[in-house]
Amino acid sequence: PKSIRLALTPYLSDDRFSLQTFAEILGMGSRTLQRRLTAQGTTLREQLQQARFERARTLLEDPCCSLMEVAIETGYQSLSAFDKQFKRWSGVTPGAYRATSHQDIHRLKH
């Protein structure tokens, strides 16, 4: 699944992205991809959400990247939708996550 999430990363903001599209990118049929995901106990939607969460966390560690930029790059058209989803994923808002991650980075430097 980690390799699937890495392959998904360039497509996180593509709202037309589908199982068929991803299967074509991987050079396989959509049924084959679906079977492989099912065999791993996951779905494309779950992997896409996990990839978005991982990418959002990485982007939030960069203070030059605005919250809106993070939202757009991870496939959300509004900051409020991204805010709600990030809180579902992590239990905290993106701003709170960013503040905490900066504190952790600062502590490591000293």
N, C-alpha and C positions, 0 to 999 in steps of 0.2 A: 503493500500500500504506500510506503514512503516514495517509491519510484513513480507511482501513479500520481501522487500529489505534486512531485517535482515537475512531471510532464504537464500537469494542469496549470501550473503557475502562470505561463504566458497568456492564458485564456480566462483569467479570473474576472476581467471586466467585460467580457464578450457576452452580451445578453442573448445571443443567438446560439450559444454553445449547446451542444446536445451529445447524447451517447453516440449517435451516428457520426457526428463530426469528429469526436475523439477517437472512435474506432478507425476512421479513415486516416487520421493523423498517425495512429499507431500501426497502420497497414494491416488491419484485420476487419472482419465483419462485426457488425454490431451485436449479433447473437453470441459470437465467440467472446467478445469483451464482456457482455452481460453474464455469461456463464463463468468466466474467470473471476469477476467481481463477486458473484454469488458464492463461488467456491471459497473465496477469502472472507466470506461473512460480511460483505460490505456492499454499498451501492455507489454509483457515480456521484449521486447527490451528496452522500456522506463524505466522500473523498474530496469533492469540490468545496464543501463547507470547511473541512479540516485544512485544506490548502489555503483557503481564504483567511482562516484564523492564524495559521502559521505566518503567512505573508503580512497580515496586519500587525502581529507582534513585532516582526522584524522592522517594519516601517515605523512603528511607534517609538522604536529605540533611537530613531534619527530625529533630533530636534528641529531640523530644517524642513521636515515634511509636515505639512499642516494636517489636521485631523480630516479635513475635507479631501485632501489629496489621498490620504490613506483609504478613505471611504470609496472614492472613485476607482482607485487602483485595485481594490478588492471586490469591485462589482456592485457598489451601492451608489445610487443616484442622489440620495439625501443623507445628510449627517445624522438625522434622527433615526433612520432605518439602520444605519451602520452602528450607531450608539446602542440601540436596543439589541441587535444581534451580538455585538461584542460582549455586552453584559450577560447575555444567555450563555455564551461560550466560556467566559472567564469569571463571572460573578462581580466584575467591576466595570466601570465605564472606561472607554479608551483613554480619557484624560487622567483618570486615577491610575491606570496601568502605566501610562507614560511617566507620571510623577514617581511611581514606585520603581520603575526600571532605571530611571535616571539616578535615584538615590542609591540603588544597588551598584551601578556603574561608578558613581562617585566614591563609594566606600572601597571598591576594588582598587581604585587609583591611589588611595592613601594608605 
